[in-house]
Amino acid sequence: MVARAYLQPLSFLLNGMGKLRAQAIIAIVMSIFNLVLSILFVRSFGVIGAILDTVVTELTVVVIPETIIIGRVLKRLKVA
Protein backbone atom coordinates (compact mmCIF):
# COMPACT_ATOMS: atom_id res chain seq x y z
CA MET A 1 0.00 0.00 0.00
CA VAL A 2 2.94 2.34 0.63
CA ALA A 3 4.16 1.82 -2.93
CA ARG A 4 0.62 2.42 -4.24
CA ALA A 5 0.37 5.66 -2.25
CA TYR A 6 3.65 6.79 -3.81
CA LEU A 7 2.75 5.67 -7.34
CA GLN A 8 -0.77 7.07 -7.56
CA PRO A 9 0.24 10.76 -7.86
CA LEU A 10 3.07 9.83 -10.25
CA SER A 11 0.59 7.99 -12.48
CA PHE A 12 -1.81 10.93 -12.43
CA LEU A 13 1.00 13.30 -13.37
CA LEU A 14 2.24 11.06 -16.19
CA ASN A 15 -1.31 10.71 -17.50
CA GLY A 16 -1.82 14.46 -17.38
CA MET A 17 1.40 15.05 -19.27
CA GLY A 18 0.49 12.55 -21.96
CA LYS A 19 3.15 9.96 -21.09
CA LEU A 20 0.77 7.07 -21.68
CA ARG A 21 3.19 5.10 -23.83
CA ALA A 22 5.74 4.93 -21.02
CA GLN A 23 3.07 3.73 -18.60
CA ALA A 24 1.85 1.11 -21.08
CA ILE A 25 5.37 -0.25 -21.56
CA ILE A 26 5.92 -0.36 -17.80
CA ALA A 27 2.60 -2.18 -17.32
CA ILE A 28 3.46 -4.80 -19.94
CA VAL A 29 6.92 -5.40 -18.48
CA MET A 30 5.47 -5.61 -14.97
CA SER A 31 2.89 -8.16 -16.10
CA ILE A 32 5.53 -10.40 -17.64
CA PHE A 33 7.90 -10.14 -14.66
CA ASN A 34 5.04 -10.64 -12.23
CA LEU A 35 3.92 -13.84 -13.93
CA VAL A 36 7.41 -15.33 -14.14
CA LEU A 37 8.37 -14.36 -10.59
CA SER A 38 5.04 -15.58 -9.24
CA ILE A 39 5.72 -19.04 -10.56
CA LEU A 40 9.26 -19.06 -9.19
CA PHE A 41 8.43 -17.49 -5.82
CA VAL A 42 5.36 -19.64 -5.17
CA ARG A 43 7.41 -22.76 -5.86
CA SER A 44 10.13 -21.54 -3.49
CA PHE A 45 8.17 -19.81 -0.71
CA GLY A 46 4.60 -21.07 -1.01
CA VAL A 47 1.58 -18.79 -1.04
CA ILE A 48 3.51 -15.88 0.50
CA GLY A 49 5.68 -15.96 -2.64
CA ALA A 50 2.85 -14.43 -4.68
CA ILE A 51 2.70 -11.42 -2.38
CA LEU A 52 6.48 -11.12 -2.19
CA ASP A 53 6.69 -11.30 -5.96
CA THR A 54 4.22 -8.46 -6.42
CA VAL A 55 6.11 -6.23 -4.00
CA VAL A 56 9.49 -6.95 -5.60
CA THR A 57 8.15 -6.48 -9.11
CA GLU A 58 6.32 -3.26 -8.31
CA LEU A 59 9.33 -1.71 -6.61
CA THR A 60 11.82 -2.64 -9.31
CA VAL A 61 9.75 -2.44 -12.48
CA VAL A 62 7.34 0.39 -11.65
CA VAL A 63 8.58 2.66 -8.84
CA ILE A 64 12.12 3.14 -10.11
CA PRO A 65 11.29 3.79 -13.81
CA GLU A 66 8.32 6.06 -13.07
CA THR A 67 10.41 8.08 -10.60
CA ILE A 68 13.14 8.50 -13.23
CA ILE A 69 10.61 9.48 -15.92
CA ILE A 70 8.96 12.05 -13.64
CA GLY A 71 12.36 13.53 -12.77
CA ARG A 72 13.28 13.90 -16.43
CA VAL A 73 9.92 15.39 -17.36
CA LEU A 74 10.07 17.91 -14.54
CA LYS A 75 13.65 18.89 -15.45
CA ARG A 76 12.54 19.60 -18.99
CA LEU A 77 9.84 21.83 -17.60
CA LYS A 78 12.39 23.43 -15.25
CA VAL A 79 10.12 22.66 -12.28
CA ALA A 80 12.52 20.35 -10.47
ABEGO torsion letter per residue (X at the ends): XAAAAAAAAAAAAAAAAGAAAAAAAAAAAAAAAAAAAAAAAAAAAEAAAAAAAAAAAAAAAAAAAAAAAAAAAAAAAGAX
